[in-house]
């Protein structure tokens, strides 16, 4: 279990995708940066899965994930995730 403070970055857009996360507590913002600036894609909360798209598509992260409240996450490494799906 990973514990985060509000404002902590989990991963950044363009980074290698090596795991996914399940939110056990708190809220996470996914955002994208482009030439026009930052855009919030979604805000996720307890029970939701994120970060899996990079594992499934075998590509880099398409967004940045930041804790917007104190949060607790369960990290699922890439090989465990692939065995599950």
Phi and psi in degrees as a GROMACS rama.xvg file:
@    title "Ramachandran Plot"
@    xaxis  label "Phi"
@    yaxis  label "Psi"
@TYPE xy
-106.143  132.463  UNK-2
-106.845  135.06  UNK-3
-128.559  150.066  UNK-4
-92.7263  157.223  UNK-5
-56.5752  134.062  UNK-6
95.6376  -11.7112  UNK-7
-73.4812  135.945  UNK-8
-84.273  135.166  UNK-9
-94.2462  -48.7481  UNK-10
-155.163  162.535  UNK-11
-115.951  151.79  UNK-12
-55.589  132.129  UNK-13
91.964  -11.336  UNK-14
-76.2782  158.28  UNK-15
-64.569  140.153  UNK-16
-93.8025  109.505  UNK-17
-119.089  -0.969974  UNK-18
-163.186  168.977  UNK-19
-124.224  171.041  UNK-20
-137.404  147.32  UNK-21
-114.515  131.717  UNK-22
-82.6244  119.813  UNK-23
-92.9583  -28.6695  UNK-24
-161.822  148.027  UNK-25
96.8326  -171.531  UNK-26
-132.479  142.235  UNK-27
-125.539  133.327  UNK-28
-101.461  131.08  UNK-29
-104.867  128.233  UNK-30
-137.243  159.101  UNK-31
-124.221  146.976  UNK-32
-114.748  132.344  UNK-33
-142.246  -166.45  UNK-34
-60.8764  -24.6526  UNK-35
-92.1247  -6.83264  UNK-36
122.149  -162.528  UNK-37
-89.2152  136.219  UNK-38
-126.409  127.375  UNK-39
-75.5101  123.842  UNK-40
-83.0865  -48.2899  UNK-41
-165.785  164.021  UNK-42
-119.609  126.041  UNK-43
-108.974  156.345  UNK-44
-138.428  -173.007  UNK-45
-45.363  131.895  UNK-46
92.7843  -10.6159  UNK-47
-90.084  149.465  UNK-48
-101.648  140.414  UNK-49
-148.727  160.783  UNK-50
89.0953  -3.82851  UNK-51
-75.3473  -25.1796  UNK-52
-60.7291  -37.6568  UNK-53
-67.4407  -32.2861  UNK-54
-72.3211  -43.2527  UNK-55
-66.1354  -46.3261  UNK-56
-86.595  -5.5281  UNK-57
52.0077  55.2009  UNK-58
-136.665  174.229  UNK-59
-73.0038  166.32  UNK-60
-62.0455  134.759  UNK-61
-95.1252  -4.00276  UNK-62
-149.357  171.301  UNK-63
-105.594  136.141  UNK-64
-112.467  126.345  UNK-65
-133.485  136.084  UNK-66
-70.2514  126.742  UNK-67
-100.648  -8.67742  UNK-68
-137.606  174.071  UNK-69
-57.1375  141.567  UNK-70
-145.229  155.25  UNK-71
-126.386  128.885  UNK-72
-123.686  147.172  UNK-73
-103.497  122.39  UNK-74
-89.6706  132.275  UNK-75
-117.309  111.861  UNK-76
-67.9788  159.861  UNK-77
-57.2118  -43.0892  UNK-78
-67.8099  -39.0656  UNK-79
-64.9817  -39.5483  UNK-80
-64.7502  -44.7612  UNK-81
-62.3684  -36.2887  UNK-82
-68.8  -31.2814  UNK-83
-74.1994  -38.9288  UNK-84
